[in-house]
Amino acid sequence: MISKFWMAIIGVIALAIGAGVVLGPSTLGMNWSVPGTVSNEQIGNLTQKITMLEQKLDQISKDVMNDAAETSDEIKDDMNVLEVQVKRLSDQVDDLKEKLDKATVSSTVLSAQLNKSEYQPGDTLTLSGTGVPSKSAKISLLGIDRLVISESSATADSNGNFQYSTALSKSYASGEYSIKISQEGKVIERSFRIGAGGTSTPPVQPPTTQTSSSQGITISADKTQYARGDRVVVSGKTDPDVWIDVDVYDSNKVQLVRTATRSDGSGNYRYDYTLPSNAVLGNYEIKVTLGNKQANVGFSVVASTSGSTQTSSSSGSVTITTDKTQYSRDSLMKISGKAPAKSKVTITVDPPSGDDMLLTTTASDAGTYTTFLAIKEDAVTGSWKINVEADSYVSNATVQVI
């Protein structure tokens, strides 16, 4: 009869040969490698083989230990050598499992989608996605200024599916926001818009001196002159329920934006564009196109529309600056300043009556922050107080809404 010892040796050899067939070793010494491209089926097969190897290794170890008291010293020495080989094989199984984990990550596509493309302040945003099973995904909400507003996480289930929901603050200004999803070194981003409140398709603005039309489409801007950081609101009328191409050009005729907006059931449409803080000064143009129908409107960008900037006195290492001292209803207020690097900045806007509005952002590595507040069409007029707090430092300013 063959002793358990020799059965163990035969088992290890058979196991090595079997592993070589499945895993492709370069030698019988178990120098395994995982191919650069691994399918889900291959990963499943290799995982099953690892489980089988671990079970057999455990049984071999038990057999060796059981025979240890019954064999000669020479056999015991051989068994010690076998134990070392079993341990080495176990280590290589662990190494293979680590490689399989990496292969699983590299072969998994991170994807996500939002339940809507546009929200109103106070709405619930829901994100659904797929990624690496049983791994956590970091989820960051980025504001208009691309600074992080909030961070959270969601863990994928055994099938790789995950979901995240958050209520959007009623104090969030209208504009373009995004959600950044990071998992196991992979990063994707999904953009969305927050409107100014009310219906998703705001009413057409009354025409200003800047109005243009062609057969079947019209366009108008809410003002003829804007400062850097202002929101430009264009609106018009065309066919109902159609997509309209929108192009924005600066004073050098450089195309800044190429996008589209949709008209409502009555043919009304609206598009908002926020001028960057470093916008080129001069004459701009916004062009709308629907098939062979086209209209355009012009406006100018100046250094300041009010001639002055409101800056508060600072306390400690926090300052606050607004781009103007006086704002009209349905305009955009830019709030910026200095704060401790990477600190959370909380901004409270207190109108003469009604609820306070709360904004949060994060200071940059350089210790600066910028955010925006949309002043609604029905906003209360009068003196608005703005309070900024970061790391126990406080600063404030006052502006007028007319």
Secondary structure, DSSP 8 states (H G I E B T S, - for coil): ---HHHHHHHHHHHHHHHHHHHH--SSTT------SS--HHHHHHHHHHHHHHHHHHHHHHHHHHHHTTTS-HHHHHHHHHHHHHHHHHHHHHHHHHHHHHHHHHHH---EEEES-SEE-TT-EEEEEEE-STT-EEEEEEE-TTS-EEEEEEEE--TTSEEEEEEE--TT--SEEEEEEEEETTEEEEEEEEE-SSS-SS-------S-EEEETTEEEEES-SEEETT-EEEEEEE-STT-EEEEEEE-TT--EEEEEEEE--TTSEEEEEEE--TT---EEEEEEEEETTEEEEEEEEEES-SSS--EE---BTTB--EES-SEE-SSEEEEEEEE-STT-EEEEEEE-SSS--EEEEEE--TTSEEEEEEEE-TT---EEEEEEEEETTEEEEEEEEE-
